[in-house]
Structures are given as structure tokens and as C-alpha cells.
Amino acid sequence: MYAAIRQGKAKTGMAEELTRRIKEGAIPIISDVEGFMGYYVVYAPDDTVTAISLFNNFASAEEANRRAIAWIEKDLAPLLTGPATAMAGPVIVHTLA
């Protein structure tokens, strides 16, 4: 299993609009990548937004980040304080309930 992780800092008070845009824009883009397994977004109290996508291969995780960063730069940038970052790699520990 491989994770693709994007992170950015939102402008204060943008959680609701970010949620709407991510549901309408990012989810279709990310879930269309071959090998897609799951998608999670965490909104921290300091307005840091972290998106985590899971895939069954590294190439798919990298492709998801490529697509996501392009979408963020086009559609999400006005809601962020600066550029988003991205990384991908193998999940070395995981567990489920």
C-alpha cells in the first residue's frame, strides 16, 4: 500500500468552502487514478489541511499527487495562504479496527 499526501495552510474560516470544493473537485480526480483505495482529509485547528490518498502502487500515488497539485493550483489556491506540498511513499505501518 502506498500513500499520496498533500498539505497546505488554509485561510481562516475556509473549512466549509474547502470541504465543498474538495468533494466536488478533488475526489473525482483522485478516485479516478488506477489503484485508488481510499481518501481522507484532515482539517487541523491551526487551519492546516492534509489530504491522504491510498493506492496499491507507487506510480498511482505519484500520479494522484501530480493531478491533485495541478487541481489545487487552479481551483483551491485562493483559499490557501501559500502553495501546497506533496509527497508519496510506501505505508510501512497500518492497522484497522
C-alpha positions in Angstrom: 0.0 0.0 0.0 1.2 3.5 -0.9 0.1 6.9 0.4 0.0 10.2 -1.5 -0.1 13.1 0.9 -0.8 16.8 0.1 -0.7 19.6 2.7 -1.5 23.2 2.7 -2.5 26.0 5.1 -6.0 27.4 4.6 -7.0 31.0 5.2 -9.0 31.2 8.4 -12.7 30.3 8.1 -12.4 28.4 4.9 -13.2 24.9 6.1 -16.7 24.8 4.8 -15.8 26.1 1.3 -12.7 23.8 1.2 -15.0 20.8 2.0 -17.3 21.7 -0.8 -14.6 22.2 -3.4 -12.7 19.0 -2.3 -15.9 16.9 -2.6 -16.8 18.3 -6.0 -13.3 18.6 -7.4 -10.6 16.5 -5.8 -12.5 13.3 -5.0 -13.4 12.6 -8.7 -9.8 13.4 -9.8 -8.1 11.3 -7.2 -10.5 8.3 -7.2 -10.2 8.0 -11.0 -6.5 7.1 -10.6 -5.9 3.4 -11.2 -5.2 1.6 -7.9 -7.2 4.0 -5.8 -8.0 2.6 -2.3 -9.1 5.5 -0.1 -9.1 9.2 0.5 -9.1 11.2 3.8 -8.8 14.9 4.5 -7.9 16.3 8.0 -8.5 19.9 8.9 -6.4 20.8 11.9 -7.2 23.6 14.4 -4.4 25.8 13.0 -6.0 25.6 9.5 -3.5 23.1 8.2 -5.3 20.8 5.6 -3.8 17.4 5.0 -5.2 15.1 2.3 -4.1 11.4 2.3 -4.9 9.1 -0.6 -4.1 5.4 -0.5 -3.1 3.3 -3.6 -2.0 -0.2 -4.4 1.2 1.0 -6.2 3.7 3.9 -6.0 3.2 5.1 -9.6 -0.5 5.7 -8.8 0.3 7.6 -5.7 2.7 9.8 -7.7 0.1 10.3 -10.4 -2.5 11.3 -7.8 -0.2 13.9 -6.4 0.5 15.3 -9.9 -3.2 15.6 -10.6 -4.0 17.0 -7.2 -1.4 19.7 -7.2 -2.5 20.8 -10.6 -6.1 21.0 -9.4 -5.1 22.8 -6.1 -3.1 25.4 -8.1 -6.1 26.0 -10.3 -9.1 25.7 -8.0 -8.0 25.8 -4.4 -5.2 28.4 -4.3 -7.5 31.4 -3.5 -8.4 29.6 -0.2 -4.8 28.9 0.8 -2.2 31.1 2.3 0.5 29.6 0.1 1.4 26.7 -2.2 0.6 23.1 -1.2 3.2 20.5 -0.8 3.1 16.8 -1.8 4.9 13.6 -1.1 4.3 9.9 -1.8 5.8 6.7 -0.4 5.1 3.2 1.0 2.9 2.8 4.0 5.2 0.9 6.4 2.7 0.6 9.3 -1.1 0.4 9.3 -3.9 -1.2 11.2 -7.7 -1.4 11.1 -10.2 -1.9 13.9 
